[in-house]
Amino acid sequence: MTIREAEKSYFPVNTQQSFLDLVTSHISYHKDEDGEPNLVFLSILFGYLEHELTVCRLSTSDNSSEPENDATKISIDASKNSSLTSDEERANDTNFPTLELDIVEGLYEQFTLMIKSQIDRSLIELTTRSGYATKLLCKRVSDVIWNGLLPSYHKDKAHIQSLFSYLTGRQLDCFGLAFVVVAACQLLNYGDVHLVVSGDHAWAACGEDSKEMVEVTWHGRGSEDRRGYTIDQSVTDKSWMYHGGSAVKCDRWMELVAMLTSINPSISIHCDSEELLSIQYQLMRLLYSQGHLNNYPMALGLLCELSESLQAKDLDIEDLHKKSLAVVQTLYDDLHVLPYCSKGHFCLRHQRYKEAIKYWAKAALVVSKYNYGKEDEEIYKEMIDIANDLIPQALKEDLSLCGDADCYRDILRFYDGICLWEEDSSTPVLHSWWARHFTFTIGRFQPSAKESIKITDSADLDTSISGEDGMSRRSSRGHGVSMSSPSASSASMSSPKSDLRSSADSTVSYSEPCSSKLSAKACSSDSKNPNKLQLHSQKMKALKDMLISGKKINSQAVGLLLTAQSQVHFVKRRSNTGDYSMEYGNTFKRGRRSKDFES
């Protein structure tokens, strides 16, 4: 693949519109030719633009103390203020950087030479007889790129996810390395190598139908290098980092979407490039109209955020959220947590507090299907933010919720999911902060709301299920809480996680059918008594009597029960290292987008 002459004619690119015209032309040409986007070219181009609109402007701001610093702030997007005059638009274009063809073309040729000179497609260990890439090929490409990185740099930096940052600064983040590996394989004409992404990790798929999964980057704060490791069910099972084996496997156009979602418009903590936000939104809007976001829940969530922050009127944000949740439930076994969190945050920003708590409860239900590990830092931060900040904020903003039994039930479901997440995990989740905010949140509710809830546990439903169905579920693995409580000692011996994995709690789901006898009975039971709540975690079962009592909560007892060490179940997974043993690199954690937008 090369840069076409028609694309070269757009250079030098010195306005926002000319940049959009260039990328739109590229997309349209490859659509018409039934081809695929040139990932190497686009990664260099977008990295170049991001560098000019963020890093360079931050440097200019740091080196100047004059009031003219305000002039470096980005012009207001036309979708936000459509009444800009031509004079104002020309003034805005003066702030737009000039992108030169010589730089883009030079970097493109440099990367092409580097990859093709070091990877020999004819080697039988790199290419199968059918022409598919092997896992060793992905590892070899990753090695070539890895060896070009600086030996030491701050991997938490922003704006190092593109080929531009790699070729000009020898730096990449975790996602950037995986993406560049896939782009390099496209350059080598391996059409079977594709990007696979989860909420906080990325890897490569290769082989016939792209069925084989292999690590090509690092993750976490440890010192172990994953590159070359095989990713199979023993790795993905109950792991949020791999979305339980239901991560998003991209085609070439979805890889372009992934590249767009990785763009970071931040100039500083308090300032974003609105030009870059506008370009990101308009191109994602274009790809959405062509159907390339339909199977990508996280991209749909980002499009919602961009549309909301730019106050765009051409998209129905509610409909986008609905599509995101629908695709999670239909294509990804309802194993993606972040779309539910995103919908909850959206409801919070629009003062729909009760609905926000309901979606956060659903997010906790989904996360309870996983086992918590040290590398799940991002989702842990998300859940603790909801528990300690957002739920208290919602209750403070709408005092009527403190007397609402439905809201109280959803909050109990949220904490039940968190406690269940901890069960069978090798790392504890709950500590004193969780207990303190749990006590504070529960204590805000009126006695009438608490006493109206009838709590049951899985034992109550298990007795009505036939022996054959009971045998089909996992037997107990002894994951109760170490505490002397009548509720705990009488808890069900069946695994609550296996029940949740087969079917979600129908009272928390949204237009989801009951898919098992257990959930069907729960549906029937809850339809007769809407205030009935089924608990699954051992810790919440132990607190059952306190939760439905109108008396004042004993904070010390709650703290002791919640922070008690669960009888965790350690599972030693088999090694997938093969013949590879590499040094670990440091990890990179991209900052999450703010939940609050400026009005």
Beta strands, then each sheet from edge to edge (+ up, - down):
strand 1: 194-197
strand 2: 202-206
strand 3: 212-214
strand 4: 248-249
strand 5: 266-268
strand 6: 271-272
strand 7: 454-457
strand 8: 532-535
sheet 1: 3+ 2- 1+ 4-
sheet 2: 5+ 6-
sheet 3: 7+ 8+
end
